[in-house]
Amino acid sequence: MLLEKDLHKLLFFSNLQIDLKKQKKLLREINLNIKLLKKIDVENISSTNIFKRTRINLKDIKSHTKTHNKNSIGYYYILNKQNV
Amino acid sequence: MYKKTIKQLILDLSKKRYSVVELVQAYLTQIKKSKLNAFTTITEKSALTEAQKADATNKTNKYAKIIGIPFAHKDVFCTKNIRTTCATKMLKNFVPQYDSTIHKKLKKNGFILLGKTNMDEFCMGSNGEHSIFGSVLNPLNHSRTPGGSSSGSAASVAANLVPFATGSDTGGSVRQPASFCGIVGLKPTYGRISRYGLVQYASSLDHCGILAKTVEDCGIVLNVIAGYDENDLTSIKDKSNFLSTLTQPLRGTVIGIPRELFEETIEKEIFSAWVATIEKLRFLGVKIVFVKLCKTNLYTAVYRAIATVECLSNLARYDSIQYGNNIASMQTHKQYNDIRTKYFGLEVKKRIILGNYLALNYNNNNIYNNAKKLRIYITENYKKTFKDVHAILHPTTPTTAFLLGNKSELTQIKADKYTCAANLTGMPAITIPVQLTKQNIPVSMQLMSNVYQEKVILNIAHLLQAMVN
């Protein structure tokens, strides 16, 4: 469960501030989500399926990021950061 | 004339029953009269200019295709020199310098933009109430929500303010509002429509979609906007005619019913509509079988985990330097903090914080990595299922349109329950209204098929819609 002090840390990392009056409601809703997310388990899944990865054509990505502007950040931004 | 489908409008315009200018004026009058709060921007002046040009072209090019069908964009698609707000304070005054590919293609094919529709802030929400422009009303019942996040697009099509509208679908944002408003909503395969110029929320889950009155209309629009785009590396090269198999008989088609969802407790009227639809499909010659889907109870959790982390990454760009409202001489970290605090809504902040919780690997739970693994597992499970069946049928939502003001977190989570699997797997899905409840609220069913198989679901949905009507 996320406590108030944890929320303050997360707010700092998110570059955000929250109105004190809304903090309790926000904390309650985040904890509800965390409760849901903690149900995720991968115990009974065979490893062959999990580690299958889609092949990415590196040439495509490089040419794409070269010719493209900053508008398509998101996915390719992460790839760029990893120096693909 | 404003109540007609795209197909009927094309026929009327070709027979010169009315001009494009008259048509556009009729829709604009309806939009101005409407009290649904479905539009954020109305492009009256440019629409009328385009209509005049279309009339001139239709007159001179006797044998060319008819142009001048009006439409609306969800306010998440970039349109050159037209404000694109995403219903957020952060982009309230943002005027893009380029057109999104979807807009470029529609414009090139003679479609006329009437305006931008209201939505949940940055596509985050399931009820159309998280917008700086205020809540959108459901045209069928003003006390109910039109769904979200494409709330304005769904409401405007259902209220005959436009013949069709575009939308974006990250966890069900096209199909859920279409279902609540009793219209057709199509989310094609991931990459079928270019996402260039779509303001991003969760890049690997974001899809562009279509909201229209009929399945055929969805096919007509999909034929125009689908296709490869060099600006979107994830777009696919396959270009099909989605109308070619629309009326093909369904004998030999196999549809799967997920046993796990069939055994769940859903609203009584939705369940009876589901059973009635199965019977109708049997009558059309479809073979119905039960299929087994794994981990259905975790779909929403996996979707939420991936969406929030990607949202955290995508929304980092709103720093007021590159994007976002600007404060003069903004230099310090404190000011950066202040701007994000001031201009992001509470729902957006919540998802950013949740994304950080997962990305920072808080409590050492590795939730995000497990969610990614489960996503692959779910996709494999669906692919395996589609070896035996052509499509899967189940209700679009477990509940009908909920009351306005119901912002409970649990309702929001539940709303995506049946729709988010199509986003996780990237497979196409369509929702069609099949029945009305005793309170006149629409109930819709969702058809989902394997990747690139839009033709299959369009075919089934078209014949089913004809039978329902």
Interface residues (C-beta under 8 A of the other chain):
Chain A: L2 D6 L7 L10 L11 F13 S14 N15 L16 Q17 I18 K22 L26 R28 E29 I30 L32 N33 I34 L36 L37 K38 K39 I40 D41 V42 I45 N49 I50 K52 D60 I61 H64 H68 K70 N71 S72 I73 G74 Y75 Y76 Y77 I78
Chain B: C78 Y98 Y196 G197 Q200 S203 S204 N231 D232 L233 T234 N297 L298 T300 A301 V302 R304 A305 E310 L312 S313 N314 R317 Q322 H333 Y336 N337 D338 R340 T341 F344 L346 K349 K350 I352 I353 L354 N356 Y357 L358 L360 Y362 N365 I367 N370 A371 K373 L374 I376 Y377 E380 E409 L410 I413
